[in-house]
């Protein structure tokens, strides 16, 4: 059995472990499902519709079904942060490559969820060139449990994601597939989600554009009083 996993914590350390859920061959789905259920629990706890979301704290906009999370795991590396206390999921970052959707590899449900974001993001520019001319992936969502925030965990998750994307493309290049490594991770943040925007800034993201809900009514989150999306980018290099 060959499992692609990255563990960035030292044995016996009090630091959380960062682990990839990407399956290459034969990793038993029941093992992965345990962590995906942990992601689901964090999503539910941090959605603005839940009373557990405190004023002044960040929130997540999308909730994914377990089937959607499984599908994402098959399409790209997904990462979790595991508690050093009990191994539970205390953070995660999701990734989706627009090429997977454009190639028809994603289900109708996943396509409906992410295509509006892709069509919004690809119109923007980065470093004087159209973003769509470079190879970018979307950070589908990043969340850290309340008790583990402001400890650099989001940056560690995104660092692991960037490393995995480079390995992913190196493996594709060796197989003869003409792809280059991802140059950037791009994500969309509800402009009402100020804590998330600040956390992404600390993790190395910069804003490259904004959209109002009036421009993209299908993407209105209802998460706050400010009506729009901030599109932020982090180079992988």
Rosetta blueprint (number, residue, H / E / L):
1 X L
2 X E
3 X L
4 X L
5 X L
6 X L
7 X L
8 X L
9 X L
10 X L
11 X L
12 X L
13 X L
14 X L
15 X L
16 X L
17 X E
18 X E
19 X E
20 X E
21 X L
22 X L
23 X L
24 X L
25 X E
26 X L
27 X L
28 X L
29 X H
30 X H
31 X H
32 X H
33 X H
34 X H
35 X H
36 X H
37 X H
38 X H
39 X H
40 X H
41 X H
42 X H
43 X H
44 X H
45 X H
46 X L
47 X E
48 X L
49 X L
50 X L
51 X L
52 X L
53 X L
54 X L
55 X L
56 X L
57 X L
58 X L
59 X L
60 X E
61 X L
62 X L
63 X L
64 X L
65 X L
66 X H
67 X H
68 X H
69 X H
70 X H
71 X H
72 X H
73 X H
74 X H
75 X H
76 X L
77 X L
78 X L
79 X E
80 X E
81 X E
82 X E
83 X L
84 X L
85 X L
86 X L
87 X L
88 X L
89 X E
90 X E
91 X E
92 X E
93 X E
94 X E
95 X E
96 X E
97 X L
98 X H
99 X H
100 X H
101 X H
102 X H
103 X L
104 X L
105 X L
106 X L
107 X L
108 X H
109 X H
110 X H
111 X H
112 X H
113 X H
114 X H
115 X H
116 X H
117 X H
118 X H
119 X H
120 X H
121 X H
122 X L
123 X L
124 X L
125 X E
126 X E
127 X L
128 X L
129 X E
130 X E
131 X H
132 X H
133 X H
134 X L
135 X L
136 X E
137 X E
138 X E
139 X E
140 X E
141 X E
142 X E
143 X E
144 X E
145 X L
146 X H
147 X H
148 X H
149 X L
150 X L
151 X L
152 X L
153 X H
154 X H
155 X H
156 X H
157 X H
158 X H
159 X H
160 X H
161 X H
162 X H
163 X H
164 X H
165 X H
166 X H
167 X H
168 X H
169 X H
170 X H
171 X H
172 X H
173 X H
174 X H
175 X L
176 X L
177 X L
178 X L
179 X L
180 X L
181 X L
182 X L
183 X L
184 X E
185 X E
186 X E
187 X E
188 X E
189 X E
190 X E
191 X L
192 X L
193 X L
194 X H
195 X H
196 X H
197 X H
198 X H
199 X H
200 X H
201 X H
202 X H
203 X L
204 X L
205 X L
206 X E
207 X E
208 X E
209 X E
210 X E
211 X E
212 X E
213 X L
214 X L
215 X L
216 X L
217 X H
218 X H
219 X H
220 X L
221 X L
222 X L
223 X L
224 X L
225 X L
226 X L
227 X L
228 X E
229 X E
230 X E
231 X E
232 X E
233 X E
234 X E
235 X E
236 X L
237 X L
